[in-house]
Amino acid sequence: MRPNVVVVGCGVVGAMIAYELTRQLDVEVTVLERHDPAQGSTGAALGVLMGIISHKVKGRTWRLREASVRRYKTLIAELADQGEVVPFNAHGIVSLCFDEGKIPRWQTLREKRAAQGWPLEIWSSAELKERCPQVALESVVVGADGQDAVRAVKAAVYSPADGQVHPADLVRSLIAMATNQGVCFRSNVEVAGLAMEGGRCVGVRTSDGDVPADWVVVSAGLGSAVLTQAGNDPLALMPVLGQAMEIQLPNVLGDVAFQPVINGDDIQFVPLGDGRYWLGATVEFPEGEGPFPEQLEADAQGIENLQRGAARFCEAIAQAKVLRSWSGLRPRPVGQPAPVIKPLAGAENVTLATGHYRNGVLLAPATAQQVCELLKTAL
């Protein structure tokens, strides 16, 4: 009889884990989700895969990023071969540099990436204007003294190996493929806790009754924290609010044949085709100290600031039509680095795969791989 693996949470991480489990292990898999799939932090994500352009160059964080970038290259083609075409922008990421003093750090990163086998380019402002004419090289900003000042783009960093994927479409495709392999997905099921016998979890308690489990993987975003109360080292997660918007412009900006993601001032400008774009990556933290709420309220001012901030480096955005705006909460671990991929202390058959903060979409493939490797040994 095949072991039962229950995955709690069906955002991009949970869906990826379910998909990879069906490919690599002979197990029965059930995925439980208290809402519809791809809500929560996945619903707020823009799917920008900042792996190679990240300043992480060694250790666990870099290994996760690099493994995920490599897996995305094969995953998107793999899904397409099975009839699941997921929108993927392979034009890379351009990051704007407004501080000339930071250029040496980027040059050091370029050398490190070359040694690691990854391309990274540093463009002058003239090269940026030639490649991405939609970017304004100078903009007017309000200085610390309240006076207007002119700020210029000093350089740009281009990472052709990074990209962007549509998070919700990716989750839908992963669910479709995993379902074909026998995975049972159950949505709108409230998970109340883990059923423990001694130091072992024997099932997951839900609003529809207990679900038996030989192994449990917790990837429920902010909802993961309450489930870890069953162990000896409960997880603390801080909700971090992100807001995003979809805009429409009369025409595609820049070179139609070259449409990379552009990052400036920590704002992502994501081309979708036909003059549509996503803007996102605002970050707002809760006030005070924990315990932290599972909800933070978005506000219209945040969306307005997002559009205004993006318009500083791409003037046409100021006149764009806003098609929709949305927000979501990202789970940031408290007292430990993101993400949390480890056993739940005091529960010998529960694995945590959660707390990815702003990198859930990017790190989902590497997370799923780690979970699979663990279960190959344990089951």
Residue frames relative to the residue before (quaternion, step in Angstrom):
aa qw qx qy qz dx dy dz
M 1.0000 0.0000 0.0000 0.0000 0.00 0.00 0.00
R 0.4378 -0.7251 0.4721 0.2442 3.57 -0.83 1.04
P 0.5295 -0.6328 0.4527 0.3380 3.61 -1.01 0.73
N 0.3656 -0.7069 0.5632 0.2222 3.55 -1.20 0.66
V 0.0707 -0.7715 0.6320 0.0195 3.56 -0.79 1.07
V 0.1221 -0.7859 0.6040 0.0510 3.56 -0.76 1.06
V 0.1546 -0.7691 0.6170 0.0623 3.56 -0.80 1.09
V 0.1841 -0.7841 0.5858 0.0907 3.58 -0.70 1.08
G 0.7529 0.3006 -0.2622 0.5235 3.56 -0.50 1.24
C 0.0269 -0.8141 0.5800 -0.0126 3.56 -0.80 1.02
G 0.2224 0.6922 -0.6301 0.2728 3.47 0.60 1.26
V 0.7763 -0.3240 0.2189 0.4945 3.56 -1.20 -0.32
V 0.6441 0.5186 -0.3411 0.4469 3.63 1.00 -0.68
G 0.6812 0.4869 -0.2944 0.4607 3.59 0.83 -0.93
A 0.6561 0.5049 -0.3099 0.4675 3.58 0.96 -0.86
M 0.6477 0.5134 -0.3187 0.4641 3.59 0.99 -0.82
I 0.6358 0.5234 -0.3292 0.4621 3.58 0.97 -0.82
A 0.6560 0.5120 -0.3146 0.4567 3.58 0.89 -0.91
Y 0.6559 0.5164 -0.3082 0.4561 3.58 0.93 -0.89
E 0.7091 0.4547 -0.2753 0.4633 3.59 0.82 -0.95
L 0.5945 0.5646 -0.3697 0.4372 3.60 1.05 -0.64
T 0.6720 0.4965 -0.3040 0.4577 3.59 0.94 -0.83
R 0.6624 0.5031 -0.3043 0.4642 3.58 1.15 -0.56
Q 0.8136 0.3519 -0.1279 0.4448 3.55 0.94 -0.89
L 0.7930 0.2365 -0.1239 0.5475 3.61 1.14 -0.50
D 0.4051 -0.6758 0.5582 0.2599 3.54 -1.25 0.49
V 0.3341 0.7386 -0.4990 0.3065 3.55 0.28 1.33
E 0.4235 -0.6187 0.5833 0.3124 3.51 -1.39 0.28
V 0.0946 -0.8186 0.5662 0.0180 3.60 -0.79 0.98
T 0.0318 -0.7592 0.6501 0.0079 3.55 -0.99 0.93
V 0.1459 -0.7837 0.6007 0.0608 3.57 -0.90 0.98
L 0.1481 -0.7967 0.5844 0.0423 3.56 -0.76 1.10
E 0.0192 0.7962 -0.6024 0.0535 3.58 -0.91 0.96
R 0.3891 -0.7631 0.4694 0.2141 3.57 -0.71 1.07
H 0.7195 0.2858 -0.2178 0.5943 3.59 1.28 -0.25
D 0.6430 -0.3821 0.3811 0.5434 3.55 -1.03 -0.81
P 0.6240 -0.5530 0.3755 0.4049 3.63 -1.11 0.49
A 0.8318 0.2524 -0.1946 0.4544 3.53 -1.34 0.52
Q 0.4245 0.6361 -0.5170 0.3845 3.56 1.02 0.79
G 0.6690 0.5234 -0.3319 0.4102 3.61 -1.13 -0.49
S 0.8380 -0.1562 0.1144 0.5102 3.56 -1.02 -0.79
T 0.5978 0.5482 -0.3715 0.4518 3.61 1.08 -0.58
G 0.6528 0.5282 -0.3114 0.4448 3.56 1.01 -0.79
A 0.6903 0.4573 -0.2716 0.4905 3.57 1.19 -0.52
A 0.5792 0.6312 -0.3648 0.3647 3.59 1.21 -0.39
L 0.3406 -0.7209 0.5667 0.2074 3.54 -1.23 0.58
G 0.4708 -0.7213 0.4160 0.2917 3.59 1.24 -0.01
V 0.3750 0.7189 -0.5021 0.3007 3.60 1.16 0.50
L 0.2276 -0.8146 0.5285 0.0724 3.55 -0.61 1.21
M 0.0158 0.8293 -0.5545 0.0674 3.56 0.23 1.31
G 0.1096 0.8283 -0.5333 0.1325 3.53 0.29 1.29
I 0.7663 0.3540 -0.1874 0.5023 3.56 0.55 -1.19
I 0.6785 0.4953 -0.2885 0.4595 3.58 1.04 -0.73
S 0.4935 0.6416 -0.4318 0.3980 3.58 1.27 -0.13
H 0.4806 -0.6706 0.4845 0.2908 3.57 -1.15 0.59
K 0.4638 0.6469 -0.4682 0.3836 3.60 1.22 0.12
V 0.0455 -0.8439 0.5342 -0.0185 3.58 -0.62 1.10
K 0.7970 0.1171 -0.0789 0.5873 3.60 1.22 -0.16
G 0.7046 0.4814 -0.3284 0.4049 3.54 -1.33 0.06
R 0.7986 -0.3439 0.2339 0.4351 3.50 -1.42 -0.06
T 0.6702 0.5184 -0.3163 0.4266 3.58 0.84 -0.94
W 0.6701 0.4782 -0.3076 0.4772 3.59 0.92 -0.84
R 0.6414 0.5269 -0.3418 0.4407 3.60 0.91 -0.81
L 0.6436 0.5122 -0.3253 0.4665 3.59 0.99 -0.77
R 0.6650 0.5074 -0.3085 0.4530 3.57 0.90 -0.91
E 0.6846 0.4844 -0.2989 0.4554 3.57 0.81 -0.96
A 0.6492 0.5162 -0.3261 0.4536 3.60 0.92 -0.86
S 0.6666 0.4994 -0.3093 0.4590 3.59 0.98 -0.76
V 0.6242 0.5275 -0.3439 0.4624 3.59 0.98 -0.79
R 0.6605 0.4975 -0.3100 0.4691 3.58 0.94 -0.84
R 0.6795 0.4981 -0.3038 0.4448 3.58 0.90 -0.87
Y 0.6173 0.5473 -0.3589 0.4367 3.60 1.00 -0.70
K 0.6007 0.5753 -0.3627 0.4204 3.58 1.03 -0.70
T 0.7374 0.3806 -0.2242 0.5110 3.57 1.00 -0.79
L 0.6200 0.5937 -0.3435 0.3809 3.58 1.03 -0.79
I 0.6693 0.5057 -0.3134 0.4450 3.58 0.82 -0.97
A 0.6625 0.4832 -0.3011 0.4868 3.59 1.00 -0.81
E 0.6209 0.5597 -0.3213 0.4449 3.55 1.04 -0.80
L 0.6714 0.4791 -0.2867 0.4874 3.57 0.95 -0.89
A 0.6400 0.5297 -0.3274 0.4501 3.59 0.99 -0.82
D 0.6281 0.5434 -0.3307 0.4482 3.58 1.04 -0.77
Q 0.7107 0.4154 -0.2400 0.5146 3.58 1.23 -0.53
G 0.6413 -0.5700 0.3087 0.4106 3.56 1.28 0.35
E 0.6157 0.5244 -0.3504 0.4725 3.59 1.27 0.15
V 0.0761 -0.8166 0.5722 -0.0052 3.56 -0.16 1.32
V 0.1074 -0.8034 0.5856 0.0097 3.55 -0.49 1.25
P 0.4767 -0.6689 0.4797 0.3085 3.64 -0.76 0.95
F 0.0781 0.7926 -0.5943 0.1122 3.56 -0.71 1.13
N 0.2346 -0.7675 0.5845 0.1191 3.55 -0.77 1.08
A 0.1068 -0.8260 0.5534 0.0120 3.55 -0.41 1.27
H 0.4480 0.7092 -0.4403 0.3201 3.60 1.22 0.37
G 0.5742 -0.6359 0.3611 0.3680 3.57 1.26 0.08
I 0.4378 -0.6662 0.5442 0.2614 3.53 -1.40 -0.15
V 0.1573 -0.7535 0.6335 0.0781 3.53 -1.06 0.91
S 0.0943 -0.7932 0.6010 0.0273 3.59 -0.73 1.07
L 0.3343 -0.7693 0.5185 0.1661 3.56 -0.71 1.14
C 0.1837 -0.7742 0.6000 0.0829 3.55 -1.01 0.88
F 0.1569 -0.8164 0.5537 0.0482 3.58 -0.57 1.19
D 0.7010 0.4189 -0.2342 0.5275 3.57 1.30 -0.25
E 0.3791 -0.7573 0.4891 0.2088 3.56 -0.43 1.23
G 0.6131 0.5812 -0.3408 0.4124 3.55 1.16 -0.59
K 0.6537 0.5177 -0.3144 0.4537 3.60 1.23 -0.34
I 0.4751 0.6999 -0.4348 0.3087 3.60 1.23 -0.25
P 0.6318 0.5273 -0.3652 0.4352 3.68 0.87 -0.72
R 0.6287 0.5279 -0.3431 0.4566 3.58 1.03 -0.71
W 0.6478 0.4993 -0.3159 0.4809 3.58 1.02 -0.76
Q 0.6299 0.5302 -0.3380 0.4560 3.59 1.03 -0.72
T 0.6297 0.5206 -0.3236 0.4772 3.57 1.05 -0.75
L 0.6510 0.5080 -0.3154 0.4677 3.57 0.99 -0.82
R 0.6213 0.5445 -0.3426 0.4473 3.59 1.01 -0.79
E 0.6607 0.4990 -0.3081 0.4686 3.58 0.96 -0.84
K 0.6464 0.5162 -0.3171 0.4639 3.57 1.00 -0.83
R 0.6640 0.4979 -0.3092 0.4643 3.58 0.91 -0.88
A 0.6162 0.5376 -0.3538 0.4539 3.61 1.01 -0.73
A 0.6569 0.5011 -0.3061 0.4730 3.58 0.99 -0.81
Q 0.6907 0.4561 -0.2677 0.4931 3.57 1.16 -0.61
G 0.5635 -0.6393 0.3636 0.3763 3.58 1.30 -0.04
W 0.6045 0.5469 -0.3550 0.4577 3.59 1.23 0.41
P 0.3961 -0.7256 0.5071 0.2438 3.60 -0.92 0.85
L 0.0779 0.7518 -0.6526 0.0528 3.54 -1.17 0.71
E 0.1330 -0.8111 0.5685 0.0357 3.57 -0.78 1.03
I 0.1848 -0.7395 0.6336 0.1323 3.54 -1.20 0.64
W 0.1672 -0.8065 0.5648 0.0514 3.54 -0.63 1.19
S 0.4423 -0.6199 0.5682 0.3120 3.52 -1.20 0.55
S 0.6652 -0.4828 0.3567 0.4440 3.59 -1.22 0.20
A 0.6245 0.5309 -0.3435 0.4584 3.60 1.06 -0.67
E 0.6524 0.4984 -0.3160 0.4755 3.59 0.97 -0.81
L 0.6165 0.5402 -0.3416 0.4598 3.58 1.03 -0.77
K 0.6717 0.5019 -0.3062 0.4508 3.60 0.87 -0.92
E 0.6457 0.5127 -0.3202 0.4665 3.57 1.06 -0.68
R 0.7274 0.4284 -0.2429 0.4778 3.60 0.91 -0.90
C 0.7996 0.1252 -0.0258 0.5867 3.59 1.00 -0.88
P 0.0998 -0.8516 0.5115 0.0560 3.62 0.40 1.18
Q 0.5637 0.6107 -0.3900 0.3965 3.62 1.22 -0.26
V 0.6160 0.5590 -0.3482 0.4322 3.60 1.21 -0.35
A 0.3379 -0.7223 0.5704 0.1970 3.58 -0.89 0.98
L 0.3650 -0.7581 0.4984 0.2088 3.57 -0.67 1.08
E 0.7758 0.1738 -0.1194 0.5947 3.57 1.21 -0.43
S 0.0097 0.7870 -0.6167 0.0155 3.57 -1.09 0.69
V 0.4304 -0.6787 0.5337 0.2634 3.54 -1.25 0.50
V 0.0136 -0.7889 0.6135 -0.0330 3.56 -0.82 1.03
V 0.4769 -0.6380 0.5156 0.3156 3.55 -1.26 0.36
G 0.3407 -0.7736 0.5035 0.1786 3.56 -0.65 1.12
A 0.7205 -0.4367 0.3174 0.4352 3.56 -1.32 0.11
D 0.6829 0.4753 -0.2800 0.4790 3.58 1.18 -0.55
G 0.5810 -0.6089 0.3629 0.3999 3.56 1.31 0.11
Q 0.6062 0.5574 -0.3512 0.4455 3.58 1.28 -0.08
D 0.5523 -0.6024 0.4622 0.3443 3.54 -1.18 0.61
A 0.0100 -0.7831 0.6217 -0.0139 3.53 -1.09 0.80
V 0.4103 -0.6909 0.5369 0.2570 3.55 -1.17 0.56
R 0.0923 -0.7892 0.6063 0.0302 3.54 -0.85 1.00
A 0.1806 -0.8145 0.5479 0.0618 3.57 -0.86 0.95
V 0.4530 -0.6270 0.5576 0.3013 3.53 -1.26 0.56
K 0.2716 -0.8024 0.5158 0.1280 3.58 -0.57 1.15
A 0.7762 -0.1023 0.1113 0.6121 3.56 1.12 -0.70
A 0.2012 -0.7484 0.6093 0.1680 3.54 -1.33 0.01
V 0.2619 -0.7416 0.5994 0.1491 3.53 -1.15 0.70
Y 0.1145 -0.8099 0.5746 0.0274 3.56 -0.77 1.06
S 0.0889 -0.7864 0.6110 0.0165 3.55 -0.84 1.07
P 0.2177 -0.8176 0.5192 0.1209 3.63 -0.16 1.21
A 0.6465 0.5447 -0.3268 0.4225 3.61 1.15 -0.43
D 0.6211 0.5120 -0.3488 0.4800 3.60 1.23 -0.30
G 0.0712 -0.8163 0.5727 0.0250 3.58 -1.24 0.17
Q 0.3542 -0.7025 0.5689 0.2395 3.53 -1.28 -0.48
V 0.1144 -0.7879 0.6047 0.0227 3.53 -1.00 0.95
H 0.4781 -0.6456 0.5049 0.3158 3.58 -1.14 0.60
P 0.3805 -0.7819 0.4333 0.2369 3.63 -0.25 1.21
A 0.6954 0.4733 -0.3007 0.4494 3.62 0.77 -0.95
D 0.6546 0.4990 -0.3186 0.4701 3.60 0.98 -0.80
L 0.6156 0.5369 -0.3456 0.4620 3.57 1.05 -0.71
V 0.6597 0.5010 -0.3145 0.4636 3.60 0.88 -0.89
R 0.6480 0.5182 -0.3275 0.4520 3.60 0.90 -0.85
S 0.6715 0.4898 -0.3028 0.4663 3.59 0.95 -0.82
L 0.6377 0.5171 -0.3287 0.4668 3.59 0.98 -0.79
I 0.6418 0.5142 -0.3206 0.4700 3.58 1.00 -0.81
A 0.6522 0.5235 -0.3204 0.4448 3.58 0.90 -0.89
M 0.6943 0.4688 -0.2801 0.4687 3.57 0.87 -0.94
A 0.6645 0.4941 -0.3097 0.4674 3.59 0.97 -0.82
T 0.6100 0.5448 -0.3462 0.4595 3.58 1.06 -0.71
N 0.6349 0.5326 -0.3217 0.4580 3.57 1.00 -0.81
Q 0.7049 0.4319 -0.2518 0.5032 3.57 1.19 -0.56
G 0.6838 -0.5440 0.2690 0.4051 3.57 1.24 0.34
V 0.4430 0.6794 -0.4760 0.3400 3.61 1.22 0.12
C 0.2787 -0.7473 0.5832 0.1543 3.56 -1.03 0.85
F 0.1070 -0.7889 0.6044 0.0286 3.58 -0.64 1.16
R 0.0400 -0.7977 0.6015 -0.0195 3.56 -0.78 1.08
S 0.1372 -0.8158 0.5612 0.0269 3.55 -0.45 1.30
N 0.8128 0.2562 -0.2114 0.4786 3.54 -1.36 0.36
V 0.4615 0.6249 -0.4653 0.4244 3.51 1.04 0.95
E 0.2778 -0.7736 0.5489 0.1520 3.57 -0.61 1.11
V 0.2451 -0.7609 0.5873 0.1270 3.56 -0.78 1.08
A 0.2524 -0.8105 0.5174 0.1074 3.56 -0.61 1.19
G 0.7616 -0.2839 0.2070 0.5446 3.59 1.12 -0.53
L 0.5449 -0.5912 0.4796 0.3515 3.54 -1.34 -0.11
A 0.3400 -0.7202 0.5692 0.2041 3.56 -0.99 0.87
M 0.0811 -0.8378 0.5397 -0.0153 3.55 -0.39 1.27
E 0.0529 -0.7335 0.6754 0.0538 3.54 -1.23 0.66
G 0.7898 -0.0692 -0.0142 0.6092 3.51 -0.19 1.33
G 0.7640 -0.3233 0.2515 0.4986 3.56 -0.78 -0.99
R 0.6329 0.5247 -0.3312 0.4631 3.55 1.22 0.38
C 0.3588 -0.7094 0.5653 0.2202 3.56 -1.07 0.79
V 0.1684 -0.8090 0.5587 0.0709 3.58 -0.75 1.04
G 0.8164 -0.0686 0.0390 0.5721 3.57 1.22 -0.09
V 0.4077 -0.6738 0.5572 0.2634 3.52 -1.37 0.09
R 0.3150 -0.7569 0.5451 0.1751 3.58 -0.75 1.05
T 0.0064 0.8151 -0.5764 0.0580 3.57 -0.73 1.08
S 0.6705 -0.4852 0.3822 0.4110 3.53 -1.34 0.12
D 0.7011 0.4081 -0.2545 0.5264 3.59 1.29 -0.28
G 0.7042 -0.4206 0.2634 0.5078 3.58 1.22 0.37
D 0.6562 -0.5207 0.3744 0.3977 3.55 -1.31 0.14
V 0.2124 -0.7406 0.6256 0.1225 3.55 -1.15 0.79
P 0.3790 -0.7449 0.4948 0.2380 3.64 -0.46 1.15
A 0.0083 -0.8118 0.5833 -0.0267 3.56 -1.05 0.73
D 0.2879 -0.7084 0.6164 0.1879 3.52 -1.15 0.76
W 0.7748 0.0157 -0.0180 0.6318 3.55 1.27 -0.48
V 0.1519 -0.7818 0.6000 0.0759 3.56 -1.09 0.74
V 0.1267 -0.7554 0.6396 0.0647 3.53 -1.03 0.90
V 0.1900 -0.7989 0.5654 0.0774 3.57 -0.61 1.15
S 0.1626 0.7716 -0.5941 0.1591 3.57 -0.49 1.22
A 0.3100 0.8089 -0.4333 0.2486 3.52 1.01 0.93
G 0.5439 -0.6344 0.4126 0.3625 3.60 1.10 0.53
L 0.8364 -0.1017 0.0980 0.5297 3.55 -0.92 -0.91
G 0.6162 0.5651 -0.3361 0.4336 3.57 1.17 -0.55
S 0.5102 0.6618 -0.4146 0.3603 3.57 1.26 -0.21
A 0.5994 0.6234 -0.3656 0.3443 3.57 1.00 -0.83
V 0.6898 0.4833 -0.3006 0.4475 3.59 0.82 -0.94
L 0.6366 0.5375 -0.3359 0.4393 3.60 1.04 -0.67
T 0.6490 0.5301 -0.3312 0.4338 3.59 1.08 -0.59
Q 0.4522 0.6769 -0.4602 0.3542 3.60 1.25 -0.02
A 0.5858 0.5864 -0.3651 0.4239 3.58 1.22 -0.39
G 0.6900 0.4597 -0.2818 0.4829 3.60 1.20 -0.34
N 0.6501 -0.5370 0.3875 0.3726 3.54 -1.32 -0.21
D 0.7627 0.2652 -0.1497 0.5705 3.59 1.26 -0.24
P 0.1651 -0.8316 0.5231 0.0872 3.61 0.35 1.23
L 0.4117 -0.7205 0.5191 0.2049 3.51 -1.09 0.84
A 0.1962 -0.7585 0.6100 0.1187 3.56 -0.98 0.88
L 0.0406 -0.7987 0.6000 -0.0207 3.55 -0.84 1.06
M 0.2534 -0.7578 0.5874 0.1280 3.54 -0.98 0.92
P 0.3428 -0.7279 0.5459 0.2337 3.63 -0.83 0.89
V 0.0759 -0.7794 0.6216 0.0199 3.56 -0.90 0.98
L 0.3376 -0.7856 0.4917 0.1648 3.54 -0.55 1.22
G 0.0359 -0.7672 0.6399 0.0234 3.54 -1.03 0.87
Q 0.1472 -0.7850 0.5969 0.0765 3.57 -1.01 0.83
A 0.0510 -0.7985 0.5998 -0.0085 3.54 -1.11 0.68
M 0.1073 -0.7893 0.6012 0.0632 3.54 -1.26 0.32
E 0.2704 -0.7177 0.6134 0.1886 3.53 -1.27 0.48
I 0.0901 -0.8154 0.5718 0.0098 3.55 -0.81 1.03
Q 0.2533 -0.7448 0.5988 0.1502 3.53 -1.28 0.44
L 0.0974 -0.7703 0.6292 0.0351 3.54 -0.95 0.97
P 0.6325 -0.5646 0.3573 0.3918 3.60 -1.09 0.55
N 0.8076 0.0874 -0.0087 0.5831 3.57 1.06 -0.76
V 0.5902 -0.5247 0.4660 0.3990 3.52 -1.32 0.26
L 0.3599 -0.7422 0.5262 0.2065 3.58 -0.89 0.91
G 0.8158 0.2570 -0.1861 0.4835 3.53 -1.11 0.71
D 0.7579 -0.3288 0.2999 0.4771 3.52 -1.28 -0.61
V 0.4347 -0.7210 0.4746 0.2569 3.58 -0.55 1.14
A 0.6983 0.4783 -0.2659 0.4614 3.58 1.08 -0.71
F 0.7562 0.2610 -0.1654 0.5767 3.60 1.26 -0.16
Q 0.1305 0.8148 -0.5381 0.1718 3.55 -0.11 1.36
P 0.0286 0.8225 -0.5663 0.0442 3.62 0.37 1.17
V 0.5485 -0.5150 0.5154 0.4103 3.52 -1.36 0.08
I 0.1586 -0.7772 0.6026 0.0879 3.58 -0.98 0.85
N 0.1226 -0.7900 0.6001 0.0277 3.52 -0.91 1.02
G 0.1626 0.7750 -0.5989 0.1191 3.54 -0.86 1.00
D 0.8302 0.0466 -0.0749 0.5504 3.57 -0.82 0.95
D 0.6276 -0.5628 0.3169 0.4347 3.58 1.10 0.76
I 0.5422 0.5488 -0.4289 0.4699 3.57 1.17 0.59
Q 0.2698 -0.7668 0.5659 0.1377 3.56 -0.89 0.99
F 0.1249 -0.7598 0.6364 0.0456 3.56 -1.00 0.95
V 0.0432 -0.8584 0.5066 -0.0676 3.53 -0.11 1.39
P 0.2823 -0.7711 0.5445 0.1712 3.63 -0.55 1.09
L 0.1717 -0.8001 0.5714 0.0627 3.56 -1.00 0.93
G 0.5790 -0.5663 0.3829 0.4442 3.58 1.26 -0.25
D 0.8330 0.2092 -0.1649 0.4850 3.56 -1.26 0.54
G 0.6889 -0.5049 0.2835 0.4360 3.58 1.05 0.69
R 0.5579 0.5795 -0.4053 0.4344 3.60 1.25 0.19
Y 0.0260 -0.7919 0.6096 -0.0250 3.53 -1.12 0.81
W 0.2940 -0.6863 0.6271 0.2218 3.51 -1.34 0.43
L 0.1045 -0.7330 0.6665 0.0870 3.51 -1.25 0.66
G 0.2491 0.7968 -0.5281 0.1553 3.56 -0.92 0.74
A 0.5944 0.5969 -0.4612 0.2788 3.49 -1.52 -0.16
T 0.2958 0.6899 -0.5902 0.2970 3.55 0.93 0.80
V 0.1546 -0.7908 0.5887 0.0645 3.56 -1.11 0.66
E 0.0534 0.7825 -0.6176 0.0586 3.57 -0.80 1.03
F 0.2550 -0.7792 0.5625 0.1069 3.55 -0.88 1.06
P 0.5405 -0.6075 0.4584 0.3587 3.60 -1.13 0.51
E 0.4863 -0.6509 0.4951 0.3078 3.54 -1.19 0.52
G 0.7870 0.3347 -0.2342 0.4623 3.56 -1.22 0.51
E 0.5565 -0.5882 0.4723 0.3483 3.52 -1.33 -0.35
G 0.6814 -0.5031 0.3427 0.4063 3.57 -1.30 0.36
P 0.4730 -0.0670 -0.8634 -0.1620 1.52 -2.46 0.41
F 0.3925 -0.7523 0.4925 0.1934 3.52 -0.99 0.94
P 0.4940 -0.6518 0.4800 0.3172 3.60 -1.08 0.65
E 0.4549 -0.6595 0.5137 0.3070 3.55 -1.27 0.31
Q 0.7315 0.3431 -0.2348 0.5405 3.58 1.23 0.14
L 0.0028 -0.7260 0.6873 0.0235 3.51 -1.22 0.72
E 0.3955 -0.7452 0.4889 0.2220 3.55 -0.93 0.84
A 0.3621 -0.7008 0.5729 0.2226 3.55 -0.95 0.94
D 0.1340 -0.7919 0.5878 0.0969 3.58 -1.17 0.40
A 0.6417 -0.5582 0.3763 0.3674 3.53 -1.24 0.58
Q 0.5966 0.5835 -0.3650 0.4127 3.58 1.08 -0.65
G 0.6279 0.5435 -0.3377 0.4431 3.58 1.03 -0.75
I 0.6563 0.4965 -0.3038 0.4802 3.58 0.98 -0.82
E 0.6446 0.5207 -0.3184 0.4605 3.56 0.99 -0.85
N 0.6600 0.5015 -0.3011 0.4715 3.57 0.97 -0.84
L 0.6099 0.5600 -0.3412 0.4449 3.56 1.08 -0.73
Q 0.6879 0.4668 -0.2823 0.4787 3.57 0.85 -0.96
R 0.6543 0.5117 -0.3169 0.4578 3.57 0.96 -0.84
G 0.6564 0.5185 -0.3123 0.4504 3.57 0.98 -0.83
A 0.6672 0.4882 -0.3039 0.4734 3.59 0.96 -0.82
A 0.6361 0.5499 -0.3312 0.4282 3.58 1.05 -0.72
R 0.5498 0.6188 -0.4006 0.3928 3.59 1.18 -0.38
F 0.7836 0.2660 -0.1799 0.5319 3.60 1.05 -0.61
C 0.7501 0.1760 -0.1675 0.6150 3.59 1.30 0.14
E 0.3027 -0.8415 0.4148 0.1677 3.53 0.22 1.35
A 0.6141 0.5906 -0.3528 0.3867 3.59 1.01 -0.76
I 0.5574 0.6294 -0.3899 0.3756 3.60 1.15 -0.54
A 0.5822 0.6077 -0.3757 0.3881 3.60 1.08 -0.65
Q 0.7502 0.3775 -0.2035 0.5033 3.60 1.09 -0.69
A 0.4220 0.7325 -0.4526 0.2837 3.60 1.27 0.08
K 0.4427 -0.6445 0.5535 0.2868 3.53 -1.25 0.53
V 0.3174 -0.7427 0.5590 0.1877 3.56 -0.82 1.00
L 0.2639 -0.7865 0.5430 0.1303 3.59 -0.57 1.17
R 0.7732 -0.1836 0.1411 0.5904 3.57 0.98 -0.78
S 0.1305 -0.7578 0.6293 0.1126 3.54 -1.27 0.32
W 0.0079 -0.7990 0.6008 -0.0246 3.56 -1.14 0.57
S 0.1839 -0.7707 0.5994 0.1133 3.53 -1.29 0.21
G 0.0025 -0.7899 0.6131 0.0106 3.54 -1.27 0.29
L 0.4323 -0.7063 0.5088 0.2353 3.54 -1.26 0.38
R 0.2230 -0.7683 0.5907 0.1052 3.53 -0.96 0.96
P 0.3571 -0.7572 0.5028 0.2150 3.62 -0.81 0.92
R 0.0715 -0.7995 0.5964 0.0078 3.56 -0.55 1.17
P 0.4109 -0.7192 0.4967 0.2593 3.62 -0.65 1.02
V 0.2862 -0.7348 0.5923 0.1650 3.55 -1.14 0.73
G 0.8386 0.1849 -0.1484 0.4905 3.57 -0.78 1.03
Q 0.7728 0.1736 -0.1500 0.5917 3.59 1.23 0.19
P 0.5862 -0.6125 0.3924 0.3568 3.60 -1.12 0.55
A 0.4321 -0.6568 0.5522 0.2774 3.52 -1.30 0.45
P 0.6183 -0.2500 -0.7443 -0.0350 1.51 -2.01 1.53
V 0.4836 -0.6197 0.5248 0.3267 3.54 -1.39 0.09
I 0.1265 0.7621 -0.6184 0.1440 3.57 -0.44 1.25
K 0.4352 0.6761 -0.4673 0.3674 3.56 -0.04 1.28
P 0.6136 -0.5179 0.4153 0.4276 3.61 -1.23 0.19
L 0.4449 -0.6307 0.5561 0.3082 3.54 -1.26 0.48
A 0.4257 -0.7197 0.4864 0.2534 3.57 -0.56 1.15
G 0.7967 0.2649 -0.2181 0.4976 3.55 -0.88 0.99
A 0.7212 0.2921 -0.2237 0.5870 3.58 1.29 0.10
E 0.3046 -0.8347 0.4286 0.1636 3.54 -0.01 1.30
N 0.7830 0.2919 -0.1583 0.5260 3.61 1.15 -0.43
V 0.5566 0.5500 -0.4190 0.4606 3.58 1.05 0.80
T 0.1141 -0.7908 0.6008 0.0272 3.55 -0.83 1.07
L 0.2774 -0.7374 0.5935 0.1643 3.56 -1.00 0.88
A 0.0649 0.7582 -0.6448 0.0719 3.56 -0.96 0.97
T 0.4415 0.6936 -0.4040 0.4009 3.52 0.59 1.19
G 0.7157 0.4745 -0.3093 0.4086 3.57 -1.31 -0.17
H 0.2654 0.8108 -0.4845 0.1935 3.58 1.00 0.82
Y 0.3460 -0.7668 0.4793 0.2501 3.57 1.33 -0.04
R 0.8294 -0.2037 0.1469 0.4991 3.63 -0.63 -1.03
N 0.7041 0.4912 -0.2450 0.4505 3.59 1.25 -0.06
G 0.2292 0.8120 -0.5119 0.1619 3.58 1.10 0.59
V 0.6802 0.4703 -0.2956 0.4783 3.59 0.87 -0.91
L 0.6546 0.5211 -0.3174 0.4463 3.57 0.89 -0.89
L 0.8058 0.3467 -0.1578 0.4534 3.58 0.72 -1.06
A 0.3882 0.7488 -0.4697 0.2606 3.61 1.23 0.00
P 0.6759 0.4890 -0.3369 0.4365 3.67 0.77 -0.80
A 0.6823 0.4724 -0.2991 0.4710 3.60 0.88 -0.87
T 0.6098 0.5441 -0.3487 0.4588 3.58 1.07 -0.69
A 0.6640 0.5047 -0.3002 0.4629 3.56 0.88 -0.95
Q 0.6370 0.5282 -0.3299 0.4543 3.57 1.01 -0.78
Q 0.6524 0.5149 -0.3138 0.4591 3.59 0.95 -0.83
V 0.6426 0.5147 -0.3218 0.4676 3.57 0.98 -0.85
C 0.6536 0.5162 -0.3169 0.4538 3.58 0.92 -0.87
E 0.6559 0.5102 -0.3183 0.4563 3.57 0.91 -0.86
L 0.6363 0.5282 -0.3245 0.4591 3.57 1.01 -0.77
L 0.7104 0.4631 -0.2620 0.4606 3.56 0.87 -0.96
K 0.5652 0.5812 -0.3946 0.4325 3.59 1.12 -0.51
T 0.6935 0.4577 -0.2613 0.4912 3.56 1.05 -0.76
A 0.7372 0.4729 -0.2383 0.4196 3.57 0.91 -0.95
L 0.7433 0.4237 -0.2364 0.4605 3.61 0.96 -0.78
